[in-house]
Structures are given as structure tokens and as C-alpha cells.
Amino acid sequence: MINYDEFAMFAENVSEYSLNVATMPKVERVSLVLPDARTISALKWGTQSPQIVLVHGSAQNAHTWDTVALAMGVSLLAIDIPGHGHSSWRSDGIYEPTVLAGDVATAIESWAPNVRLVVGMSLGGLTTLALAGQRPDLVASLVSVDITPGVNSQKTKAITDFVNGPQAFASFDELLARTIEHNPTRSNSSLRRGILHNAKQLEDGSWQWRYDRSTHPSGEQASKRLERLSALWDVVANLKCPFTLVRGGTSPVVDDADVAELKRCKPDAEVIVIDGAGHSVQGDRPVELAHALTRLAAI
């Protein structure tokens, strides 16, 4: 059995990316019981009220932001959205942005009431966009990482081919090999850490992913879900807060047509391209993303 301590690997992040971290920050796991008895969980970085909230993508968890958080060195909150990480799965299997936004709002109200910048990646980006539409009082400034309401099944095919693969693996090495195969822009060491945070070992020694597989519907169900996301363009058009789109330079998920529609809906939106990054910008180029977020948060 592999021993797992979610707080024991930060030194690896610091070393791999040559971060200037003199003293490791305080990081704690916080959780909250929701009215329907589900639990939402998050990582709280630092000792002050979080100024930044980070919301991960589908099939990820709050630890996807570890290197970004270490590089920024500020108090922030990284949320495990429902069905992921340490947050409860939904009994109805519904993980749509407009539904998830309510739980993210509860987390912000509870742990980050003074937040200045809300950042969401992929599903997290659509969720925080929905949040800005539902609760504009909680979103002073918004960043979407490599996602727009123009996402479709063709753009996300390479990603869904990976996450819709096997749920269980006979060994950690088998799981790591598949992950490496489908993530050529990432280092093996970062992928190993990611698996330890995002999968669990069973008593028989096998491994399986932690996230709820129903977060990734397939076929007609998936197509209809993507069609519903296009309604979030109306939210973009009505945003009153500053909005920034961060694109991965090699990612197919956001294309030039999406950027054009973004500029049509919100002409003052800023677009930042992170060279060398795929869809998971925080995993591929975390230091560059940290620099961009630091500027946007005016820290």
C-alpha cells in the first residue's frame, strides 16, 4: 500500500518549479455540511481571509492548484466541487454549472467573504461564470481558464477520451502510464502527484479515480449538456465585473471563434494566452499562470 498525506508533497512542487518559498504556508482542509447533508470541502491557504478563490475542472480536485498557490504566496481558497476530491457526490448525478454555482457560493460566503478574484478552470470556469450571473455580489473580478460557453464535444474530445477511460486499474504504475500517455505536456513527477491526490488505493492494491463518473456523460446526453452551456453567453454579455479569459497556447478547447464571440459579448474582456500550455494551464504552466493571476488580483 502507498502511504498518502495530502500535505506532504508541497516541497516537490517547490523544487520542480524552482519556486522562491522560504517558509511553507499554512494549508488546512476545511469542510462544511450543506442543508441537504452533503459535504463541501476546500483547501484554505494562508492565515488571512482568502483574497482569491480557485475552482478546478471536471475530473480534478483542489490540489490541481498547489503549484499556483505556492508561487503566489497569498491567502486563497481552493474548492473541491461536488463529486470531486473530498466533497460529497450528488445523488442525482447532476454536475451542471448552474447547479454547482450554489455550492460554490456557500463556500465563498463561509470561507472567503472578502474575495477579490474568482478563478475557474474548465467546468470550474463555467461554474464561476454561472455564479457571477446568480450572485454578482460574490464576484468582484472573474477569470476563466481555457473555457468559454462555446465549448463542444469536438473541442474536448482528447480530454473526454482520457477521463472516460477505465475507472479502475490493477496497479499505480498502470494508472500512471495511461495518465502520462494522455498528458504529454506534463512532467511525470507532477502527474504522479496529481494521481495521488485524485485517485485512491483499495484494500486489494488496485486503484480507482475519486471523482464521480457521472460528471462525464456521454453520447446524446453529453451533447445536450454542451448545448445548454451556450446559454452562459448571455451571462457573459451581462457581466458588470472585469472578466479575463486565459487560453492555453496549445489547447483546442478555446478557439478564435470563441474569442471573437467573447469580444462581441463583452468588448472590455481581456484575453491572455499562456504559451506552451494545454487545457490544464495550472498543471502545464503554473508559474506563468500565477504571475497572471497576481497581476489581475492587484496583489
C-alpha positions in Angstrom: 0.0 0.0 0.0 1.2 3.5 -0.8 1.0 6.0 2.1 -0.8 9.2 1.2 -0.5 12.5 3.0 -2.2 15.3 1.0 0.1 17.9 2.7 3.4 16.1 2.3 4.2 16.8 -1.3 4.4 20.6 -1.4 8.3 20.5 -1.3 8.2 18.6 -4.6 6.2 21.4 -6.2 8.6 24.0 -4.9 11.6 22.0 -6.1 10.3 21.1 -9.6 9.4 24.7 -10.4 12.3 26.4 -8.5 9.8 28.5 -6.5 11.1 31.1 -4.1 9.3 29.8 -1.0 11.3 30.5 2.2 8.7 29.1 4.6 5.9 26.7 3.7 2.5 28.3 4.1 -0.2 27.1 6.4 -2.6 24.9 4.5 -5.7 23.3 6.1 -8.5 21.2 4.9 -11.9 22.8 5.7 -15.3 21.3 5.2 -18.9 22.3 5.6 -22.2 20.3 5.9 -24.7 21.6 3.4 -28.5 21.8 4.1 -29.1 18.5 2.2 -26.4 16.8 4.4 -23.8 16.7 1.6 -20.3 18.0 2.5 -18.3 20.5 0.5 -14.6 20.7 1.2 -11.8 23.0 0.3 -8.1 23.8 0.9 -7.5 27.1 2.7 -4.1 28.5 2.1 -2.5 31.1 4.4 -3.7 32.7 7.7 -5.7 35.6 6.4 -9.2 35.8 4.8 -8.7 34.4 1.3 -8.4 37.1 -1.4 -8.6 34.6 -4.3 -10.9 31.6 -4.9 -9.8 28.8 -7.2 -12.3 26.3 -8.7 -10.9 23.3 -10.6 -12.2 21.5 -13.7 -14.1 18.2 -14.1 -12.2 15.1 -13.0 -9.8 17.2 -11.0 -9.6 18.5 -7.4 -8.4 21.4 -5.3 -4.8 20.1 -5.4 -4.6 20.9 -9.1 -3.8 24.5 -7.9 -1.0 23.6 -5.5 1.9 25.0 -7.5 0.0 28.1 -8.4 -0.8 28.7 -4.8 2.8 28.2 -3.7 4.0 30.5 -6.4 1.6 33.3 -5.5 2.2 33.1 -1.7 -1.1 34.7 -0.7 -4.1 33.6 1.3 -6.5 31.8 -1.0 -9.2 29.1 -1.1 -9.2 26.1 -3.5 -12.6 24.4 -3.6 -13.4 20.8 -4.2 -16.5 21.0 -6.3 -19.2 18.4 -5.6 -18.4 14.9 -6.9 -14.7 15.6 -6.7 -11.9 15.4 -4.1 -13.2 15.4 -0.6 -16.7 16.9 -1.4 -19.7 14.7 -1.5 -21.1 13.2 -4.7 -24.6 14.3 -5.7 -27.2 11.5 -5.5 -28.9 12.8 -8.7 -25.6 12.9 -10.6 -26.2 16.4 -11.9 -23.0 18.4 -12.1 -24.1 21.3 -14.3 -22.5 24.8 -13.8 -25.8 26.4 -12.8 -26.3 23.7 -10.1 -22.7 23.7 -8.8 -22.7 27.5 -8.6 -24.9 27.4 -5.5 -22.5 25.2 -3.5 -19.5 27.4 -4.6 -21.5 30.4 -3.4 -21.9 28.8 0.0 -18.2 28.0 0.2 -17.3 31.6 -0.6 -19.7 33.0 1.9 -18.4 30.7 4.6 -14.6 30.8 4.0 -13.8 33.7 1.6 -16.3 36.6 2.2 -13.6 39.2 1.2 -12.6 37.5 -2.1 -11.3 39.9 -4.8 -10.7 37.5 -7.6 -12.7 34.3 -8.5 -10.9 31.9 -10.9 -12.4 28.8 -12.5 -10.9 26.3 -14.9 -12.9 24.3 -17.4 -16.1 23.1 -15.6 -15.0 25.3 -12.7 -14.8 28.2 -15.2 -18.3 27.7 -16.4 -19.5 27.2 -12.8 -17.9 30.5 -11.7 -19.4 32.2 -14.7 -22.8 30.9 -13.6 -22.0 32.1 -10.1 -21.3 35.6 -11.4 -24.7 35.6 -13.0 -26.5 34.3 -10.0 -24.6 36.1 -7.2 -22.7 39.1 -8.7 -22.2 40.3 -5.1 -19.7 37.5 -4.6 -17.6 38.1 -7.8 -15.7 41.3 -7.9 -13.5 40.1 -10.8 -13.6 36.8 -12.8 -11.1 34.7 -14.6 -12.0 31.7 -16.8 -9.1 29.4 -17.5 -9.3 27.8 -21.0 -13.1 27.6 -21.3 -16.0 29.5 -22.8 -19.7 28.7 -23.3 -18.7 27.8 -26.9 -17.2 24.5 -25.7 -18.3 21.4 -27.6 -17.6 17.7 -27.9 -15.2 18.1 -30.8 -13.0 20.6 -28.9 -12.9 18.4 -25.8 -12.5 15.0 -27.4 -8.9 14.4 -26.4 -9.8 15.3 -22.8 -13.0 13.2 -22.6 -11.2 10.2 -24.2 -8.9 10.2 -21.2 -11.4 10.9 -18.4 -14.0 8.5 -19.8 -11.4 5.7 -19.8 -11.2 2.9 -17.2 -12.4 3.7 -13.7 -10.1 1.1 -12.0 -6.5 0.0 -12.5 -4.7 -3.1 -11.3 -1.7 -1.0 -10.1 -0.5 2.5 -9.6 2.1 2.1 -12.5 -0.7 1.1 -14.9 -2.7 4.2 -13.9 0.4 6.4 -14.2 1.3 5.0 -17.6 -2.2 5.9 -19.0 -2.1 9.3 -17.5 1.4 10.0 -19.0 0.1 8.8 -22.4 -2.7 11.3 -22.4 -0.9 14.3 -20.9 2.2 14.8 -23.0 2.7 18.4 -21.8 3.1 17.5 -18.2 6.1 16.2 -16.3 5.9 12.7 -14.9 6.5 13.9 -11.4 3.6 16.3 -11.5 1.3 13.6 -12.9 2.3 11.3 -10.2 1.4 13.8 -7.5 -1.8 14.5 -9.3 -2.8 10.9 -9.3 -2.1 10.5 -5.6 -4.5 13.4 -5.0 -7.1 12.3 -7.5 -7.2 8.5 -7.0 -7.4 6.1 -4.1 -5.9 2.7 -3.5 -8.3 -0.1 -2.5 -7.5 -2.9 0.0 -6.7 -5.3 -2.8 -3.9 -2.9 -4.0 -5.8 -1.7 -7.1 -6.6 1.9 -7.8 -9.6 3.9 -8.9 -10.4 7.6 -9.6 -12.0 9.6 -6.8 -14.4 11.7 -8.9 -18.0 10.7 -9.7 -18.0 9.3 -13.2 -21.4 10.8 -13.9 -19.7 14.1 -14.2 -18.8 13.0 -17.7 -22.0 12.0 -19.5 -21.5 10.5 -23.0 -23.4 10.4 -26.3 -26.6 12.3 -26.7 -26.7 13.3 -23.0 -23.3 14.9 -23.3 -24.3 16.8 -26.5 -27.4 18.2 -24.9 -25.4 19.2 -21.8 -23.0 21.2 -24.0 -25.9 22.8 -25.8 -27.2 24.1 -22.5 -23.9 25.7 -21.7 -24.2 28.1 -24.7 -26.8 30.0 -22.6 -24.0 31.2 -20.5 -23.0 33.6 -23.3 -25.9 35.7 -22.0 -24.3 35.8 -18.6 -21.0 37.0 -20.2 -22.9 39.8 -22.0 -24.4 41.0 -18.8 -21.3 40.8 -16.6 -20.6 44.0 -14.7 -17.3 42.9 -13.2 -13.9 42.6 -15.0 -13.6 39.4 -17.0 -10.4 37.7 -18.2 -10.0 34.6 -20.4 -6.8 32.7 -20.0 -6.1 30.4 -23.0 -3.7 27.5 -23.1 -1.5 28.2 -26.2 -1.7 24.6 -27.4 -5.2 23.8 -26.2 -8.0 23.0 -28.7 -10.8 23.8 -26.2 -10.9 27.5 -26.9 -10.6 28.7 -30.5 -10.5 32.0 -32.2 -14.3 31.9 -32.8 -14.8 31.7 -29.1 -12.6 34.7 -28.5 -14.5 36.7 -31.2 -17.8 35.8 -29.5 -16.4 36.8 -26.1 -15.3 40.2 -27.5 -18.7 40.7 -29.1 -20.5 39.9 -25.8 -18.1 41.8 -23.6 -15.8 44.1 -25.5 -13.7 45.0 -22.5 -12.8 41.4 -21.7 -9.1 40.7 -21.5 -7.6 37.6 -23.2 -4.2 36.1 -22.0 -2.5 33.3 -23.9 -0.1 31.1 -21.9 2.4 29.7 -24.4 3.2 26.0 -24.1 0.1 25.2 -22.0 -2.6 22.8 -23.0 -6.1 22.8 -21.5 -4.9 22.4 -17.9 -2.9 25.6 -17.8 -2.4 25.4 -14.0 -0.7 22.0 -14.5 1.3 22.8 -17.6 2.5 26.4 -16.9 1.6 27.0 -13.2 4.2 29.7 -12.6 3.1 31.8 -15.7 -0.5 31.4 -14.6 0.4 32.5 -11.1 2.1 35.7 -12.4 -1.0 36.5 -14.5 -3.4 36.0 -11.6 -1.2 38.1 -9.3 -1.4 41.0 -11.7 -5.2 40.6 -12.1 -5.7 40.4 -8.4 -3.5 43.6 -8.0 -1.6 41.9 -5.2 
